[in-house]
Amino acid sequence: MTSRQRVLTALRLGKPDRVPYVEIGVDPAVADQLLARSRGAGSPPVLLEANQRTVEEEKALARAMHKDNITYVLRAPVFADQAAGKDGRLFYTDGQIRSRADLEGLVLPDPRHDKLYRELETFCDEKEDFALFLVTRVGVFPAMLSMGLEPFFVALHEDRPFVEEVMDRYTDWTAVVAERVCAMDIDVFVTTDDLAWKQGPMVSPALFRELLLPRFQRVAAKVTKPWILHSDGNIVPLIDDLLSLGISGLHALEPEALDIRQVKRGWGDRVCLVGNVSLVTLGRERPEQVEAEAKGLIQDLGEGGGYMLSSSNSIASYVPLENALALVRVAASQ
C-alpha cells in the first residue's frame, strides 16, 4: 500500500498493511534536528496559524520520520497578544477582541480569493504518495483565543450574542474554506478546536449541543473528504455528538484525560482513532518507554484496523530528538 492508501483504509475502518503513523504537527525545532539543519538566529518566529514548510520539506520530513502524511496549515488568524517561548515559538496571551467595538478589527483573509490557496495547490500537485492533511479550525477555539479564555466564558453569561458573533465570523470563514479545499486534491480535512479540559468538556454537553454543535454542523455540510477532528482533554461525554457530524477520525485522545482502549471498545466500530503516545512520555521519559508505549498501542488498537499511531497532540519543541526517533523506530519496524 502507498501511504495515502494506508491512511484512507484506516479512516474507512479497514485494516491496512500496517498501522499508519501520522502527525498533525511537528515543531520546527524538532523538524530541523530530524532534517539535520539549523534555523539560524534570524529565523522568523513560529506561529501556529502559518504553514511552516514547503512541500519538499514536508516530504523530506515525512520520509525521515516514516510518516504516512504531510500537512498544510490554513488557519484563520487569532487576534491576541503573543509572547515568545523557547526556540522562537509564539504563545497567545491576552485576547484582543474584548467588546463589540473590537469586532471592526476582526478581519479575516478573503476565503474566496484564489491567492489564499496557491501554495496549497502546489502541495496537491506535488504530494506524491503521501496523504495530504489540510489542517484548520472550525472557529470555536480561535474565538476563545481571540477573546481570551476567561473573558470568553464570562461573556457567555453576560453577553452571549457577542460570543456568538465572534464564533460566527470564524465559522463562516471555515465553511467557505472547507468547501474550497475539499474540491482540491487534499486527502484529509483536519480541524483542531479544543473542546475539553482533562476533567471533561469546557461546556456542558447540553450547552455544547445548543451553542457549539450547530456551528460544527455548518462546516460539516461543506466537508466532502474524510474529516479528522482534534481536541485535547476528556471529550468522552461529547463523542456521540461529534460522531453525528460524520467525522472519520478522532485525534488525539489525550491519555492523561481518557482511556483510548475504552474509547475503542465503545466507538471503535464507528470512528478511526488517531493517537495517543503521551506527550509526557515523549517529553520527559526515556526512549525505551516511548517505544513500549507506542508498541502497546499498535498491539491493542491496530489488530482490527481503524487505528493510526500518533502523538497525543503533536511533536512539540520540548520532545528530545532521541524520543522522537524512538517513535519513528516503532513506526518503521512494523
Phi and psi in degrees as GROMACS dihedral restraints (atoms count N, CA, C in turn):
[ dihedral_restraints ]
;  ai    aj    ak    al  type     phi  dphi    fc
    3     4     5     6     1   -78.8    20    10
    4     5     6     7     1   166.8    20    10
    6     7     8     9     1   -57.9    20    10
    7     8     9    10     1   -42.8    20    10
    9    10    11    12     1   -62.9    20    10
   10    11    12    13     1   -46.2    20    10
   12    13    14    15     1   -61.2    20    10
   13    14    15    16     1   -39.5    20    10
   15    16    17    18     1   -62.3    20    10
   16    17    18    19     1   -47.3    20    10
   18    19    20    21     1   -65.5    20    10
   19    20    21    22     1   -46.4    20    10
   21    22    23    24     1   -67.2    20    10
   22    23    24    25     1   -33.4    20    10
   24    25    26    27     1   -63.4    20    10
   25    26    27    28     1   -45.2    20    10
   27    28    29    30     1   -62.9    20    10
   28    29    30    31     1   -40.7    20    10
   30    31    32    33     1   -67.7    20    10
   31    32    33    34     1   -23.6    20    10
   33    34    35    36     1   -87.9    20    10
   34    35    36    37     1     9.6    20    10
   36    37    38    39     1    69.9    20    10
   37    38    39    40     1    18.1    20    10
   39    40    41    42     1   -86.9    20    10
   40    41    42    43     1   177.0    20    10
   42    43    44    45     1  -109.5    20    10
   43    44    45    46     1   107.5    20    10
   45    46    47    48     1   -76.5    20    10
   46    47    48    49     1   179.8    20    10
   48    49    50    51     1   -65.5    20    10
   49    50    51    52     1   -24.7    20    10
   51    52    53    54     1  -154.5    20    10
   52    53    54    55     1   166.0    20    10
   54    55    56    57     1   -68.3    20    10
   55    56    57    58     1   123.9    20    10
   57    58    59    60     1   -66.7    20    10
   58    59    60    61     1   150.2    20    10
   60    61    62    63     1  -116.2    20    10
   61    62    63    64     1   122.9    20    10
   63    64    65    66     1  -135.4    20    10
   64    65    66    67     1   155.3    20    10
   66    67    68    69     1  -136.8    20    10
   67    68    69    70     1   137.7    20    10
   69    70    71    72     1   -77.5    20    10
   70    71    72    73     1   -29.5    20    10
   72    73    74    75     1  -150.9    20    10
   73    74    75    76     1   144.4    20    10
   75    76    77    78     1  -131.0    20    10
   76    77    78    79     1   116.5    20    10
   78    79    80    81     1   -59.3    20    10
   79    80    81    82     1   139.4    20    10
   81    82    83    84     1   -54.9    20    10
   82    83    84    85     1   -31.3    20    10
   84    85    86    87     1   -62.9    20    10
   85    86    87    88     1   -38.8    20    10
   87    88    89    90     1   -79.3    20    10
   88    89    90    91     1   -40.9    20    10
   90    91    92    93     1   -58.3    20    10
   91    92    93    94     1   -40.3    20    10
   93    94    95    96     1   -64.8    20    10
   94    95    96    97     1   -36.3    20    10
   96    97    98    99     1   -66.7    20    10
   97    98    99   100     1   -41.7    20    10
   99   100   101   102     1   -65.7    20    10
  100   101   102   103     1   -31.5    20    10
  102   103   104   105     1   -95.5    20    10
  103   104   105   106     1     4.5    20    10
  105   106   107   108     1    55.8    20    10
  106   107   108   109     1    53.1    20    10
  108   109   110   111     1  -142.8    20    10
  109   110   111   112     1   168.3    20    10
  111   112   113   114     1  -120.7    20    10
  112   113   114   115     1   139.7    20    10
  114   115   116   117     1   -71.2    20    10
  115   116   117   118     1   -32.4    20    10
  117   118   119   120     1    85.3    20    10
  118   119   120   121     1   160.9    20    10
  120   121   122   123     1   -66.3    20    10
  121   122   123   124     1   -29.4    20    10
  123   124   125   126     1   -92.9    20    10
  124   125   126   127     1    12.1    20    10
  126   127   128   129     1   -68.0    20    10
  127   128   129   130     1   144.7    20    10
  129   130   131   132     1   -68.6    20    10
  130   131   132   133     1   156.2    20    10
  132   133   134   135     1   -66.0    20    10
  133   134   135   136     1   156.8    20    10
  135   136   137   138     1   -93.9    20    10
  136   137   138   139     1   118.0    20    10
  138   139   140   141     1  -118.7    20    10
  139   140   141   142     1   134.9    20    10
  141   142   143   144     1   -64.7    20    10
  142   143   144   145     1   -25.2    20    10
  144   145   146   147     1   -79.4    20    10
  145   146   147   148     1   -15.2    20    10
  147   148   149   150     1   -97.5    20    10
  148   149   150   151     1   145.1    20    10
  150   151   152   153     1   -71.8    20    10
  151   152   153   154     1   133.9    20    10
  153   154   155   156     1   -95.1    20    10
  154   155   156   157     1   -24.2    20    10
  156   157   158   159     1  -137.8    20    10
  157   158   159   160     1   155.6    20    10
  159   160   161   162     1   -74.1    20    10
  160   161   162   163     1   169.2    20    10
  162   163   164   165     1   -64.3    20    10
  163   164   165   166     1   -36.1    20    10
  165   166   167   168     1   -66.4    20    10
  166   167   168   169     1   -39.4    20    10
  168   169   170   171     1   -66.5    20    10
  169   170   171   172     1   -40.0    20    10
  171   172   173   174     1   -62.4    20    10
  172   173   174   175     1   -42.4    20    10
  174   175   176   177     1   -67.5    20    10
  175   176   177   178     1   -39.7    20    10
  177   178   179   180     1   -63.1    20    10
  178   179   180   181     1   -40.7    20    10
  180   181   182   183     1   -66.1    20    10
  181   182   183   184     1   -42.2    20    10
  183   184   185   186     1   -60.8    20    10
  184   185   186   187     1   -41.2    20    10
  186   187   188   189     1   -65.7    20    10
  187   188   189   190     1   -42.3    20    10
  189   190   191   192     1   -64.3    20    10
  190   191   192   193     1   -30.5    20    10
  192   193   194   195     1  -100.8    20    10
  193   194   195   196     1    -0.2    20    10
  195   196   197   198     1    55.5    20    10
  196   197   198   199     1    34.2    20    10
  198   199   200   201     1   -80.2    20    10
  199   200   201   202     1   151.6    20    10
  201   202   203   204     1   -96.5    20    10
  202   203   204   205     1    -0.8    20    10
  204   205   206   207     1  -131.5    20    10
  205   206   207   208     1   158.3    20    10
  207   208   209   210     1  -121.4    20    10
  208   209   210   211     1   158.5    20    10
  210   211   212   213     1  -124.6    20    10
  211   212   213   214     1   149.1    20    10
  213   214   215   216     1  -129.1    20    10
  214   215   216   217     1   126.7    20    10
  216   217   218   219     1   -98.2    20    10
  217   218   219   220     1   125.0    20    10
  219   220   221   222     1  -137.1    20    10
  220   221   222   223     1    83.2    20    10
  222   223   224   225     1  -111.6    20    10
  223   224   225   226     1   148.8    20    10
  225   226   227   228     1   -68.3    20    10
  226   227   228   229     1   149.5    20    10
  228   229   230   231     1   -65.6    20    10
  229   230   231   232     1   150.7    20    10
  231   232   233   234     1  -103.5    20    10
  232   233   234   235     1   136.3    20    10
  234   235   236   237     1  -102.6    20    10
  235   236   237   238     1    87.4    20    10
  237   238   239   240     1  -153.1    20    10
  238   239   240   241     1   155.5    20    10
  240   241   242   243     1   -66.9    20    10
  241   242   243   244     1   157.5    20    10
  243   244   245   246     1  -131.2    20    10
  244   245   246   247     1   146.6    20    10
  246   247   248   249     1  -127.7    20    10
  247   248   249   250     1   138.3    20    10
  249   250   251   252     1   -82.9    20    10
  250   251   252   253     1   135.0    20    10
  252   253   254   255     1  -111.1    20    10
  253   254   255   256     1  -162.4    20    10
  255   256   257   258     1   -63.1    20    10
  256   257   258   259     1   145.4    20    10
  258   259   260   261     1    62.1    20    10
  259   260   261   262     1    25.0    20    10
  261   262   263   264     1    79.4    20    10
  262   263   264   265     1     6.6    20    10
  264   265   266   267     1   -72.7    20    10
  265   266   267   268     1   132.8    20    10
  267   268   269   270     1   -95.6    20    10
  268   269   270   271     1   138.7    20    10
  270   271   272   273     1  -121.6    20    10
  271   272   273   274     1   142.0    20    10
  273   274   275   276     1   -78.1    20    10
  274   275   276   277     1   141.5    20    10
  276   277   278   279     1  -118.6    20    10
  277   278   279   280     1  -104.9    20    10
  279   280   281   282     1   -80.6    20    10
  280   281   282   283     1   134.9    20    10
  282   283   284   285     1   -70.2    20    10
  283   284   285   286     1   151.8    20    10
  285   286   287   288     1  -103.3    20    10
  286   287   288   289     1   -11.9    20    10
  288   289   290   291     1   -98.2    20    10
  289   290   291   292     1    91.4    20    10
  291   292   293   294     1  -108.5    20    10
  292   293   294   295     1   -18.4    20    10
  294   295   296   297     1  -148.8    20    10
  295   296   297   298     1   172.2    20    10
  297   298   299   300     1   -62.0    20    10
  298   299   300   301     1   -30.4    20    10
  300   301   302   303     1   -62.9    20    10
  301   302   303   304     1   -29.5    20    10
  303   304   305   306     1   -73.8    20    10
  304   305   306   307     1   -15.6    20    10
  306   307   308   309     1   -62.5    20    10
  307   308   309   310     1   -24.4    20    10
  309   310   311   312     1   -61.5    20    10
  310   311   312   313     1   -28.5    20    10
  312   313   314   315     1   -88.3    20    10
  313   314   315   316     1    -3.8    20    10
  315   316   317   318     1   -87.5    20    10
  316   317   318   319     1    75.5    20    10
  318   319   320   321     1  -108.1    20    10
  319   320   321   322     1   120.5    20    10
  321   322   323   324     1  -102.7    20    10
  322   323   324   325     1   154.6    20    10
  324   325   326   327     1   -57.6    20    10
  325   326   327   328     1   145.7    20    10
  327   328   329   330     1   -64.9    20    10
  328   329   330   331     1   112.2    20    10
  330   331   332   333     1   -74.8    20    10
  331   332   333   334     1    -6.3    20    10
  333   334   335   336     1   -99.5    20    10
  334   335   336   337     1    -2.2    20    10
  336   337   338   339     1   -87.1    20    10
  337   338   339   340     1   131.9    20    10
  339   340   341   342     1   -57.8    20    10
  340   341   342   343     1   -30.3    20    10
  342   343   344   345     1   -58.0    20    10
  343   344   345   346     1   -32.3    20    10
  345   346   347   348     1   -65.1    20    10
  346   347   348   349     1   -21.0    20    10
  348   349   350   351     1  -114.0    20    10
  349   350   351   352     1     5.3    20    10
  351   352   353   354     1   -64.7    20    10
  352   353   354   355     1   -44.7    20    10
  354   355   356   357     1   -67.5    20    10
  355   356   357   358     1   -36.2    20    10
  357   358   359   360     1   -62.3    20    10
  358   359   360   361     1   -36.7    20    10
  360   361   362   363     1   -58.1    20    10
  361   362   363   364     1   -40.1    20    10
  363   364   365   366     1   -63.5    20    10
  364   365   366   367     1   -42.3    20    10
  366   367   368   369     1   -60.0    20    10
  367   368   369   370     1   -43.4    20    10
  369   370   371   372     1   -63.1    20    10
  370   371   372   373     1   -41.1    20    10
  372   373   374   375     1   -71.7    20    10
  373   374   375   376     1   -29.6    20    10
  375   376   377   378     1  -118.9    20    10
  376   377   378   379     1    18.8    20    10
  378   379   380   381     1   -72.9    20    10
  379   380   381   382     1   -15.9    20    10
  381   382   383   384     1    60.0    20    10
  382   383   384   385     1  -132.0    20    10
  384   385   386   387     1   -97.2    20    10
  385   386   387   388     1     8.6    20    10
  387   388   389   390     1   -78.8    20    10
  388   389   390   391     1   153.0    20    10
  390   391   392   393     1   -81.5    20    10
  391   392   393   394     1   122.6    20    10
  393   394   395   396     1   -90.7    20    10
  394   395   396   397     1   116.0    20    10
  396   397   398   399     1   -95.7    20    10
  397   398   399   400     1   123.4    20    10
  399   400   401   402     1   -94.0    20    10
  400   401   402   403     1   118.1    20    10
  402   403   404   405     1  -108.3    20    10
  403   404   405   406     1   121.9    20    10
  405   406   407   408     1  -143.9    20    10
  406   407   408   409     1  -164.5    20    10
  408   409   410   411     1  -135.4    20    10
  409   410   411   412     1   146.4    20    10
  411   412   413   414     1   -67.0    20    10
  412   413   414   415     1   -44.6    20    10
  414   415   416   417     1   143.1    20    10
  415   416   417   418     1   -13.8    20    10
  417   418   419   420     1   -67.4    20    10
  418   419   420   421     1   -51.2    20    10
  420   421   422   423     1   -69.4    20    10
  421   422   423   424     1   -42.8    20    10
  423   424   425   426     1   -63.0    20    10
  424   425   426   427     1   -29.4    20    10
  426   427   428   429     1   -65.3    20    10
  427   428   429   430     1   -43.0    20    10
  429   430   431   432     1   -61.3    20    10
  430   431   432   433     1   -46.3    20    10
  432   433   434   435     1   -66.0    20    10
  433   434   435   436     1   -39.6    20    10
  435   436   437   438     1   -70.9    20    10
  436   437   438   439     1   -27.6    20    10
  438   439   440   441     1   -91.9    20    10
  439   440   441   442     1   -23.1    20    10
  441   442   443   444     1    91.2    20    10
  442   443   444   445     1   137.8    20    10
  444   445   446   447     1   -59.7    20    10
  445   446   447   448     1   -50.0    20    10
  447   448   449   450     1   -64.4    20    10
  448   449   450   451     1   -47.4    20    10
  450   451   452   453     1   -60.8    20    10
  451   452   453   454     1   -34.2    20    10
  453   454   455   456     1   -59.2    20    10
  454   455   456   457     1   -50.0    20    10
  456   457   458   459     1   -73.6    20    10
  457   458   459   460     1   -32.1    20    10
  459   460   461   462     1   -64.2    20    10
  460   461   462   463     1   -43.5    20    10
  462   463   464   465     1   -66.3    20    10
  463   464   465   466     1   -26.4    20    10
  465   466   467   468     1   -57.0    20    10
  466   467   468   469     1   -32.7    20    10
  468   469   470   471     1   -89.5    20    10
  469   470   471   472     1   -36.4    20    10
  471   472   473   474     1   -95.4    20    10
  472   473   474   475     1   -28.9    20    10
  474   475   476   477     1  -154.5    20    10
  475   476   477   478     1    67.7    20    10
  477   478   479   480     1   -59.7    20    10
  478   479   480   481     1   -39.1    20    10
  480   481   482   483     1   -57.6    20    10
  481   482   483   484     1   -32.7    20    10
  483   484   485   486     1   -65.1    20    10
  484   485   486   487     1   -44.7    20    10
  486   487   488   489     1   -60.4    20    10
  487   488   489   490     1   -43.3    20    10
  489   490   491   492     1   -64.2    20    10
  490   491   492   493     1   -35.5    20    10
  492   493   494   495     1   -64.6    20    10
  493   494   495   496     1   -42.4    20    10
  495   496   497   498     1   -64.3    20    10
  496   497   498   499     1   -46.4    20    10
  498   499   500   501     1   -62.7    20    10
  499   500   501   502     1   -38.2    20    10
  501   502   503   504     1   -66.9    20    10
  502   503   504   505     1   -35.9    20    10
  504   505   506   507     1   -56.8    20    10
  505   506   507   508     1   -45.9    20    10
  507   508   509   510     1   -72.9    20    10
  508   509   510   511     1   -42.5    20    10
  510   511   512   513     1   -64.1    20    10
  511   512   513   514     1   -42.7    20    10
  513   514   515   516     1   -62.2    20    10
  514   515   516   517     1   -40.0    20    10
  516   517   518   519     1   -62.2    20    10
  517   518   519   520     1   -46.9    20    10
  519   520   521   522     1   -66.5    20    10
  520   521   522   523     1   -34.3    20    10
  522   523   524   525     1   -62.0    20    10
  523   524   525   526     1   -40.7    20    10
  525   526   527   528     1   -67.3    20    10
  526   527   528   529     1   -44.2    20    10
  528   529   530   531     1   -60.8    20    10
  529   530   531   532     1   -43.1    20    10
  531   532   533   534     1   -60.1    20    10
  532   533   534   535     1   -45.0    20    10
  534   535   536   537     1   -63.6    20    10
  535   536   537   538     1   -40.4    20    10
  537   538   539   540     1   -68.6    20    10
  538   539   540   541     1   -48.8    20    10
  540   541   542   543     1   -72.0    20    10
  541   542   543   544     1   -30.0    20    10
  543   544   545   546     1   -72.0    20    10
  544   545   546   547     1   -16.0    20    10
  546   547   548   549     1   -84.4    20    10
  547   548   549   550     1    -6.8    20    10
  549   550   551   552     1   -97.8    20    10
  550   551   552   553     1  -179.7    20    10
  552   553   554   555     1   -91.9    20    10
  553   554   555   556     1    45.9    20    10
  555   556   557   558     1   -79.1    20    10
  556   557   558   559     1   163.1    20    10
  558   559   560   561     1  -105.8    20    10
  559   560   561   562     1   -34.5    20    10
  561   562   563   564     1  -140.3    20    10
  562   563   564   565     1   134.7    20    10
  564   565   566   567     1   -98.8    20    10
  565   566   567   568     1   123.2    20    10
  567   568   569   570     1  -122.3    20    10
  568   569   570   571     1   130.0    20    10
  570   571   572   573     1  -118.7    20    10
  571   572   573   574     1   142.0    20    10
  573   574   575   576     1  -126.5    20    10
  574   575   576   577     1    80.6    20    10
  576   577   578   579     1  -117.3    20    10
  577   578   579   580     1   111.5    20    10
  579   580   581   582     1   -70.6    20    10
  580   581   582   583     1   130.8    20    10
  582   583   584   585     1  -119.0    20    10
  583   584   585   586     1    -4.4    20    10
  585   586   587   588     1  -147.5    20    10
  586   587   588   589     1   154.5    20    10
  588   589   590   591     1   -92.7    20    10
  589   590   591   592     1  -179.7    20    10
  591   592   593   594     1   -63.7    20    10
  592   593   594   595     1   -30.7    20    10
  594   595   596   597     1   -79.0    20    10
  595   596   597   598     1   -22.2    20    10
  597   598   599   600     1   156.9    20    10
  598   599   600   601     1  -173.8    20    10
  600   601   602   603     1   -59.6    20    10
  601   602   603   604     1   151.2    20    10
  603   604   605   606     1   -68.2    20    10
  604   605   606   607     1   -28.2    20    10
  606   607   608   609     1  -126.4    20    10
  607   608   609   610     1   160.7    20    10
  609   610   611   612     1   -63.8    20    10
  610   611   612   613     1   153.5    20    10
  612   613   614   615     1   -54.0    20    10
  613   614   615   616     1   -36.9    20    10
  615   616   617   618     1   -64.3    20    10
  616   617   618   619     1   -45.0    20    10
  618   619   620   621     1   -69.9    20    10
  619   620   621   622     1   -33.8    20    10
  621   622   623   624     1   -57.8    20    10
  622   623   624   625     1   -46.7    20    10
  624   625   626   627     1   -65.9    20    10
  625   626   627   628     1   -34.2    20    10
  627   628   629   630     1   -79.8    20    10
  628   629   630   631     1   -41.2    20    10
  630   631   632   633     1  -104.8    20    10
  631   632   633   634     1   -43.0    20    10
  633   634   635   636     1   -98.4    20    10
  634   635   636   637     1   -42.4    20    10
  636   637   638   639     1   -56.9    20    10
  637   638   639   640     1   -42.1    20    10
  639   640   641   642     1   -59.5    20    10
  640   641   642   643     1   -29.9    20    10
  642   643   644   645     1   -75.5    20    10
  643   644   645   646     1   -37.7    20    10
  645   646   647   648     1   -62.3    20    10
  646   647   648   649     1   -37.6    20    10
  648   649   650   651     1   -65.4    20    10
  649   650   651   652     1   -34.6    20    10
  651   652   653   654     1   -64.3    20    10
  652   653   654   655     1   -37.2    20    10
  654   655   656   657     1   -74.0    20    10
  655   656   657   658     1   -41.9    20    10
  657   658   659   660     1   -56.7    20    10
  658   659   660   661     1   -33.3    20    10
  660   661   662   663     1   -63.5    20    10
  661   662   663   664     1   -18.5    20    10
  663   664   665   666     1  -104.1    20    10
  664   665   666   667     1    -7.0    20    10
  666   667   668   669     1   -90.3    20    10
  667   668   669   670     1   119.9    20    10
  669   670   671   672     1  -118.1    20    10
  670   671   672   673     1     3.5    20    10
  672   673   674   675     1  -110.3    20    10
  673   674   675   676     1   161.1    20    10
  675   676   677   678     1   -52.9    20    10
  676   677   678   679     1   135.6    20    10
  678   679   680   681     1  -116.3    20    10
  679   680   681   682     1   122.5    20    10
  681   682   683   684     1  -103.2    20    10
  682   683   684   685     1   125.5    20    10
  684   685   686   687     1  -105.8    20    10
  685   686   687   688     1   124.1    20    10
  687   688   689   690     1  -103.5    20    10
  688   689   690   691     1   137.4    20    10
  690   691   692   693     1  -152.7    20    10
  691   692   693   694     1   139.9    20    10
  693   694   695   696     1   -74.3    20    10
  694   695   696   697     1   170.6    20    10
  696   697   698   699     1    83.0    20    10
  697   698   699   700     1  -175.8    20    10
  699   700   701   702     1   -88.0    20    10
  700   701   702   703     1    96.4    20    10
  702   703   704   705     1   -96.0    20    10
  703   704   705   706     1     7.4    20    10
  705   706   707   708     1   -52.0    20    10
  706   707   708   709     1   -43.6    20    10
  708   709   710   711     1   -65.2    20    10
  709   710   711   712     1   -12.3    20    10
  711   712   713   714     1  -106.8    20    10
  712   713   714   715     1    -4.4    20    10
  714   715   716   717     1   -59.3    20    10
  715   716   717   718     1   -45.9    20    10
  717   718   719   720     1   -60.4    20    10
  718   719   720   721     1   -40.1    20    10
  720   721   722   723     1   -65.6    20    10
  721   722   723   724     1   -40.8    20    10
  723   724   725   726     1   -65.6    20    10
  724   725   726   727     1   -38.7    20    10
  726   727   728   729     1   -67.0    20    10
  727   728   729   730     1   -24.4    20    10
  729   730   731   732     1   -65.0    20    10
  730   731   732   733     1   -15.5    20    10
  732   733   734   735     1   -77.6    20    10
  733   734   735   736     1   -12.7    20    10
  735   736   737   738     1    86.2    20    10
  736   737   738   739     1    22.0    20    10
  738   739   740   741     1   -67.7    20    10
  739   740   741   742     1   153.8    20    10
  741   742   743   744     1   -98.7    20    10
  742   743   744   745     1   -27.2    20    10
  744   745   746   747     1  -143.5    20    10
  745   746   747   748     1   148.5    20    10
  747   748   749   750     1  -115.2    20    10
  748   749   750   751     1   128.5    20    10
  750   751   752   753     1  -135.8    20    10
  751   752   753   754     1   142.7    20    10
  753   754   755   756     1  -116.0    20    10
  754   755   756   757     1     0.4    20    10
  756   757   758   759     1    55.9    20    10
  757   758   759   760     1    60.0    20    10
  759   760   761   762     1   -54.4    20    10
  760   761   762   763     1   118.9    20    10
  762   763   764   765     1   -66.2    20    10
  763   764   765   766     1   -23.7    20    10
  765   766   767   768     1   -75.1    20    10
  766   767   768   769     1    -7.7    20    10
  768   769   770   771     1  -117.7    20    10
  769   770   771   772     1   -25.3    20    10
  771   772   773   774     1  -155.1    20    10
  772   773   774   775     1   170.2    20    10
  774   775   776   777     1  -105.2    20    10
  775   776   777   778     1   108.3    20    10
  777   778   779   780     1   -63.2    20    10
  778   779   780   781     1   -29.9    20    10
  780   781   782   783     1   -69.7    20    10
  781   782   783   784     1   -35.2    20    10
  783   784   785   786     1   -66.7    20    10
  784   785   786   787     1   -40.5    20    10
  786   787   788   789     1   -62.6    20    10
  787   788   789   790     1   -39.4    20    10
  789   790   791   792     1   -61.0    20    10
  790   791   792   793     1   -43.4    20    10
  792   793   794   795     1   -65.9    20    10
  793   794   795   796     1   -35.2    20    10
  795   796   797   798     1   -85.5    20    10
  796   797   798   799     1   -34.4    20    10
  798   799   800   801     1  -133.8    20    10
  799   800   801   802     1     6.2    20    10
  801   802   803   804     1   -65.1    20    10
  802   803   804   805     1   -17.3    20    10
  804   805   806   807     1   -87.7    20    10
  805   806   807   808     1     1.9    20    10
  807   808   809   810     1  -121.5    20    10
  808   809   810   811     1   -19.9    20    10
  810   811   812   813     1  -152.1    20    10
  811   812   813   814     1   143.6    20    10
  813   814   815   816     1   -75.2    20    10
  814   815   816   817     1   135.2    20    10
  816   817   818   819     1   -98.9    20    10
  817   818   819   820     1   135.8    20    10
  819   820   821   822     1  -126.6    20    10
  820   821   822   823     1   110.5    20    10
  822   823   824   825     1   157.4    20    10
  823   824   825   826     1  -156.4    20    10
  825   826   827   828     1  -137.4    20    10
  826   827   828   829     1    57.6    20    10
  828   829   830   831     1   -62.4    20    10
  829   830   831   832     1   120.5    20    10
  831   832   833   834     1   -60.4    20    10
  832   833   834   835     1   135.9    20    10
  834   835   836   837     1   -68.1    20    10
  835   836   837   838     1   -24.7    20    10
  837   838   839   840     1   -65.2    20    10
  838   839   840   841     1   -45.6    20    10
  840   841   842   843     1   -63.5    20    10
  841   842   843   844     1   -47.1    20    10
  843   844   845   846     1   -63.6    20    10
  844   845   846   847     1   -35.0    20    10
  846   847   848   849     1   -87.6    20    10
  847   848   849   850     1   -27.1    20    10
  849   850   851   852     1  -122.8    20    10
  850   851   852   853     1   -23.9    20    10
  852   853   854   855     1   -95.8    20    10
  853   854   855   856     1  -175.1    20    10
  855   856   857   858     1   -84.5    20    10
  856   857   858   859     1   156.5    20    10
  858   859   860   861     1   -55.4    20    10
  859   860   861   862     1   -35.8    20    10
  861   862   863   864     1   -61.6    20    10
  862   863   864   865     1   -34.3    20    10
  864   865   866   867     1   -72.4    20    10
  865   866   867   868     1   -36.3    20    10
  867   868   869   870     1   -60.8    20    10
  868   869   870   871     1   -47.5    20    10
  870   871   872   873     1   -61.6    20    10
  871   872   873   874     1   -43.8    20    10
  873   874   875   876     1   -63.5    20    10
  874   875   876   877     1   -41.4    20    10
  876   877   878   879     1   -65.9    20    10
  877   878   879   880     1   -44.3    20    10
  879   880   881   882     1   -65.9    20    10
  880   881   882   883     1   -41.9    20    10
  882   883   884   885     1   -64.3    20    10
  883   884   885   886     1   -38.6    20    10
  885   886   887   888     1   -63.0    20    10
  886   887   888   889     1   -38.6    20    10
  888   889   890   891     1   -65.3    20    10
  889   890   891   892     1   -45.0    20    10
  891   892   893   894     1   -61.5    20    10
  892   893   894   895     1   -43.7    20    10
  894   895   896   897     1   -64.9    20    10
  895   896   897   898     1   -43.6    20    10
  897   898   899   900     1   -82.9    20    10
  898   899   900   901     1   -29.2    20    10
  900   901   902   903     1  -112.8    20    10
  901   902   903   904     1   -20.6    20    10
  903   904   905   906     1   -88.7    20    10
  904   905   906   907     1   -14.3    20    10
  906   907   908   909     1   -57.6    20    10
  907   908   909   910     1   -46.5    20    10
  909   910   911   912     1   -94.5    20    10
  910   911   912   913     1     4.9    20    10
  912   913   914   915     1    87.9    20    10
  913   914   915   916     1  -177.1    20    10
  915   916   917   918     1    69.4    20    10
  916   917   918   919     1    31.2    20    10
  918   919   920   921     1  -144.6    20    10
  919   920   921   922     1   141.0    20    10
  921   922   923   924     1  -130.7    20    10
  922   923   924   925     1   132.9    20    10
  924   925   926   927     1   -72.9    20    10
  925   926   927   928     1   139.2    20    10
  927   928   929   930     1  -164.3    20    10
  928   929   930   931     1   164.1    20    10
  930   931   932   933     1   -67.3    20    10
  931   932   933   934     1   170.0    20    10
  933   934   935   936     1   -85.6    20    10
  934   935   936   937     1    14.3    20    10
  936   937   938   939     1  -166.3    20    10
  937   938   939   940     1   -73.1    20    10
  939   940   941   942     1  -163.0    20    10
  940   941   942   943     1   172.6    20    10
  942   943   944   945     1   -85.7    20    10
  943   944   945   946     1    96.1    20    10
  945   946   947   948     1   -78.5    20    10
  946   947   948   949     1   167.3    20    10
  948   949   950   951     1   -63.7    20    10
  949   950   951   952     1   -25.3    20    10
  951   952   953   954     1   -88.0    20    10
  952   953   954   955     1     2.1    20    10
  954   955   956   957     1   -76.1    20    10
  955   956   957   958     1   118.4    20    10
  957   958   959   960     1   -61.8    20    10
  958   959   960   961     1   147.9    20    10
  960   961   962   963     1   -56.4    20    10
  961   962   963   964     1   -40.3    20    10
  963   964   965   966     1   -65.0    20    10
  964   965   966   967     1   -29.2    20    10
  966   967   968   969     1   -78.0    20    10
  967   968   969   970     1   -37.6    20    10
  969   970   971   972     1   -61.1    20    10
  970   971   972   973     1   -40.7    20    10
  972   973   974   975     1   -69.5    20    10
  973   974   975   976     1   -29.3    20    10
  975   976   977   978     1   -64.4    20    10
  976   977   978   979     1   -41.5    20    10
  978   979   980   981     1   -65.2    20    10
  979   980   981   982     1   -39.9    20    10
  981   982   983   984     1   -60.3    20    10
  982   983   984   985     1   -42.3    20    10
  984   985   986   987     1   -61.3    20    10
  985   986   987   988     1   -40.1    20    10
  987   988   989   990     1   -64.6    20    10
  988   989   990   991     1   -44.7    20    10
  990   991   992   993     1   -60.7    20    10
  991   992   993   994     1   -38.1    20    10
  993   994   995   996     1   -80.4    20    10
  994   995   996   997     1   -19.2    20    10
  996   997   998   999     1   -91.2    20    10
  997   998   999  1000     1     0.5    20    10
